[in-house]
Amino acid sequence: MPVISQHSETLALHAGSYRRDPATNSVAVPIYQTTSYQFDSTAHASKLFALQELGNIYTRIMNPTTQVLEERLSAIEGGAAALGVSSGSSAVALAIQNVASSGDNIVASPHLYGGTYNLFTNTLRQMGIEVRFADPANPENFADLSDEKTRAYFGETLPNPRLVPFPIAEVAEIGRTRAIPLIVDNTAAPLTCRPFDHGAAVVVHSLTKYIGGHGTSIGGIIIDGGNFDWTAKPAQQPHFNQPDGSYHGAVWGTLVPEALGAPIAYIIRARVVLLRDLGASLSPANAFQLIQGLETLPLRFREHQANAAKVTSFLEDHDAVSRVIYPSLFGGAEKALADKYLAKGHGALVGLELIGGIDAGRAFIDALKLIYHVANIGDARSLAIHPASTTHSQLSAADQLAAGVTPGYVRLSVGIEHSDDIIADISQALDTASAISLKTVA
Ligand code: PLP
């Protein structure tokens, strides 16, 4: 009997159909390191291939270890079903390819992880999918850029470096009247925001970050809210309303609810068409590692957020810092977004601007002893990066500013070490950066 709870702490350990391994009674989730599954009979195999019965066929498409991860995360997000994939990047790409083909477009916020921005401006474009960028400060911009070829809207819950939450409910609502689903990347705000509660249709995560939590494994997930009517305006969603020649003419929007009793056409199509053809599967060994991370995510993320709040307070009072970027410090419309979408904490990414500009930024990073200098976020360890000299160094000064990256900007991904130690390391590095600022002023 699956455990039902409202609490993510319980769901992270118990949600879904797995209770113990049916073959051995193992409590820990086994790594089912297999490519294939023996069919009971030809009739059984035919039913599985025809989707009349759900079951294991081949690990490119499904795996029992990965299934535990999918069921638990889907429950935590309040979704209906999920698909584990090989990385967060493949989750984003497949989430869009599942609705859009050459000649179609999507409308996205420009405030995105750099890899996603590249996918949208280069690779999807090369595939014939146009990405139109809408400033989410006015959600109506999404409506203005939509037409009969718009297949999805896209935004990140908590994009860095600005850390201003995306207006999920406002954009989702605009989309629903047009039969356009909102896809939300919730990587930076697990647990604190549940995009389905605000009307999103699809949620993606890079599992590589907080959910894995230990910097060991790359993975991604796509979660279907089961809350979107893919057949409301058939011409707007051709992937779900036209016969699919690659699956003996299946019309996904109508076949799936009938066959499976749940409105999860989106995730079924992603699994049996896109994973079948593109093969970006999550390995069972990585799924196992990511389950270990997920089991303690609620505990860790509480600590991440508490430490981030303490680091923010410390930075606010520091002479070498001209500005601290953290959602609890916002005013006006940005505060309203933070209050609405980050009800259970403001995340664990903190931005700071050093008075001494680019030289101080470099000096700060070079002086860190405890905090790692890496491009990643969401590790249990505290991490830092100076975008102007690394991730954003190829952009012009104007483009850096447009992306929210000033010369002295440093991004911290606050970890779960003792807050005193994190702050002590930041403090000593700020002393070094201050010396640079003083020299710059002199
Ligand atoms: N989405 C966001 C918000 C990210 O920060 C990242 C990675 O940094 C990704 C997606 C891509 O995830 P992955 O590195 O697992 O491919």
Boltz pocket constraint, residues with backbone or C-beta under 6 A from the ligand:
constraints:
  - pocket:
      binder: B
      contacts: [[A, 86], [A, 87], [A, 88], [A, 89], [A, 90], [A, 92], [A, 113], [A, 115], [A, 116], [A, 156], [A, 185], [A, 187], [A, 188], [A, 205], [A, 206], [A, 207], [A, 208], [A, 218], [A, 219], [A, 220], [A, 375], [A, 376], [A, 377]]
      max_distance: 6.0
